[in-house]
Amino acid sequence: MDDVLTETPPPSRFSDEDLNIFTPPSPSLPTPFIVLSDPYTNETLRPSLLIFALSPPSRHIFHNVSSKKLIGTVILPEIPFSGNSISPSFKNKSCNIYALNDTEKPVLLVCVQFDVPAERCHAVSKLLLGEKIVPERVLILDSVQIQKFRGKLSRDDTVAYKLETSLERKGFGESPVGSSLLKDMGYFPSGSVVDGLAAALLARCQIRNMRGILCVSWPEYGKPVMQLVKSLLVKDILPDFDFSSSTSYEDESLKSSWPKNPLFDTELYT
């Protein structure tokens, strides 16, 4: 008689999809939310321009601007606060909202200092460009990801490209308010890819028929690219804003916060 205990069992009559129905679904993550300080708690923010600083150069530039005012923060429940300082710090894992001026329609800055998981980008973009914040225009500052760029980039290159929503590309007249932002900048090469939070924010602008522009710069770290991004901000975005800072780009604390990027260092892309 065959030993039924050690005999190879017959194949399952269930497919993998059928078996998955017996697995309980993963618990859904809590919804991200915004915490605003007084007097902004109970009002809808309607900035003339909303800037998202996602790239290290843009975060460095705005972090050291003393004239900005902290008005709120974005909470992503799965991002731990352990290790964060009480006051805003460049080393914190945080997403703070700042007012760059004090007018009826201010310029707002969202400084994103943590990596938003791909599956959460849609929820975060919907939160930041939803009922609570309704901007007239949106500027997103991010970095070129070398592995998603179609073409060659040398470590000695310092470049920036743009992508726009349909409404921004059409423009409205020649006035400073109506004209396209970064109108002299070239477009991101066809075949190259932008993903993550930057892509989700630009897509959200397109869906809501907003004037939005995404500026991506290369390389991700270093003094030359910081100077390039700052020159774009001073020339085309905020010509009347005071970008003076007590911190130099040569500051050793800034250099130490620029991690080594193996893709940047490889000879493959030179």
JOMO-V562215 format. One record per backbone hydrogen bond with DSSP energy under -0.5 kcal/mol. CO is the residue of the C=O (numbers start at 1). NH is the residue of the N-H. Records with the same first field share a line. If there is no record, write none. Layout:
BEGIN
CO: NH / NH
END
This chain:
BEGIN
2: 4
3: 6 / 7
15: 19
16: 20
17: 21
18: 21
19: 22
20: 23
22: 24
33: 75
34: 36
35: 73
37: 40
40: 43
45: 134
47: 136
49: 51 / 108
50: 139
51: 53 / 110
52: 54 / 141
53: 112
55: 59
56: 60
57: 61
58: 62
59: 63
60: 64
62: 65
64: 66
65: 68
69: 99
71: 37
72: 97
73: 35
74: 76
75: 33 / 77
76: 79
78: 80
81: 84
89: 92
92: 94
94: 113
95: 74
96: 111
97: 71 / 72
98: 100 / 109
99: 69
101: 103
103: 106
104: 106
106: 48 / 49 / 108
107: 100 / 101
108: 51
109: 98 / 111
110: 53 / 112
111: 96 / 113
114: 116
115: 117
117: 120 / 121
118: 121
120: 124
121: 125
122: 126
123: 127
124: 128
125: 129
127: 130
132: 45
136: 211
137: 50
138: 213
139: 52
140: 142 / 215
141: 54 / 55
142: 217
144: 146
145: 148
146: 149
148: 193
149: 151
154: 157
159: 218
161: 216
162: 188
163: 214
165: 169
166: 170
167: 171
175: 179
178: 172
180: 183
182: 185
186: 162
189: 192
195: 198 / 199
196: 200
197: 201
198: 202
199: 203
200: 204
201: 205
202: 206
203: 207
204: 208
205: 210
206: 209
210: 212
211: 138
212: 165
213: 140 / 215
214: 163 / 216
215: 142
216: 161
217: 144
218: 159
222: 226
223: 227
224: 228
225: 229
226: 230
227: 231
228: 232
229: 233
230: 234
231: 235
232: 236 / 237
233: 237 / 238
238: 241
241: 243
244: 66
248: 251
251: 254 / 255
252: 256
253: 257
254: 257
255: 258
257: 259
260: 262
261: 265
262: 266
266: 269
267: 270
269: 153
END
